Amino acid sequence: MDPRYRIPPLSALNAFVAFARTGGIRRAATELRVDHAAISRHIRDLELSLGITLRDKATGSLTQAGHTYYDRIAPLLDGLATATADMRNRVAPLTVTCAHGFAYHWLLPRLYAFRKSHPHMEVLLRSVDASAAFHVSGVESTNHAQIGYVRDGSTTPEPRAVRHMAIARPPVFPVASPACIQTLGGQPRTTEDLLDAPLLHEEDDTEWRRWFAAQGVHASVIPTAGRLWQAHITLAAARAGEGIALGNPFLLGDDLLTGRLVRVQPTQTPLKEAPLGAYVLRASEQIWEKPSLRTFRNWLMEQVEQDEDATRLPPP
């Protein structure tokens, strides 16, 4: 066999995928029920075999090459697991990939109830970076679905042979910690006053710019108290009192109920409800009507319809 096509040991690939999926050596070891030293050894051996660095030892996260390799091999391993399960005459698990914030704060707390209602079904929740959640290869994988957030006006076309369905269009509104509001001297007077406040951005100012436009506020420059890559990280910074972030009910969990965060509500200019995008479920045509995905899809829509916090703003 041509050496270029020699496949690394399955144990090493499984260890790497488990690490990439869980985000930690020890978490991967727990998932695979092995010693954490074995996970480190497998990843090191895989790096030597490939001749590339997959894990940044300084940060403990994946390198760009690691992200690329994970995106390509994870669907293949899922397909292998599905084929094996089919040969054993078992129901293959449904893998659901979605961004961290949606997974942790909305979907994960509800999965226990799903499993109790559908004990015959196994759902594997894989939380990934928001950008990876839109990766085509993951959508096309056998028995693999994705939930991602699509901003209004997005020009990215849906891949061919992929079905998609909007789950919800949640309102987006500014939130901050009580300590931050106190530091600002209380709630702002007008919406324009927010342009003088510490605003927490994601990767860029797109979300804030669209939100201000929805409020009828022209903002030539959007000030920033820090760029924090993704919505769930900006909300973590808001909880720590670092500034004001934009959130929606799917990302806030019980933050408003517990008082960890409060809505920013100008006293003289009531805010307009502003959905800026939709959560979308994607899967390949070949599995869209499979019983497992159809069951999960129907349950998902029922949860959205029943969840008042996910469909309407709480009173100011």
PERA-V708816 format. One line per field, one symbol per residue. ss: DSSP state (A for helix, B for strand, O for the rest). phi: phi as a letter, one per 40 degrees, with the letter a starting at -180 (. if undefined). A space follows every 50 residues. Layout:
BEGIN
ss = ???
phi = ???
END
This chain:
BEGIN
ss = OOAAAOOOOAAAAAAAAAAAAAOOAAAAAAAAOOOAAAAAAAAAAAAAAA OOOOBOOOOOOBOAAAAAAAAAAAAAAAAAAAAAAAAOOOOOOBBBBBBA AAAAAAAAAAAAAAAAAOOOOOBBBBBBOOOAAAOAAAAAOOOBBBBBBB BOOOOOOOOOOBBBBBBBOOBOBBBBOAAAAAAOOOOOOOAAAAAAOOBB BOOOOAAAAAAAAAOOOOOOOOOOOBBOOOAAAAAAAAAOOOOBBBBOAA AAOOAAAAOOOBBOOOOOOOOOOOBOBBBBBBBBAAAAOOAAAAAAAAAA AAAAAAOAAAAOOOOO
phi = .ddcbcccdcccccccccccccgaccccccccgbcccccdcccccccccc gbccbcccbgbcccccccccdccdccccccccccccccgbcccccbbacd dccccbcdcccccccccbccbbbbcbcbddcccbccccccccfbbbbbbb cdgcbcccccgbcaaccabccbacbacdccccccghcccbcdcccbbccc bccacdcccccccccgbcbcbbcbcibbgbccccccccccgcibbcaadc bcfbdcccgcbbccbdcbbdcccbcbiacbcbacdcbdbcdccccccccd ccccccccccbacccc
END
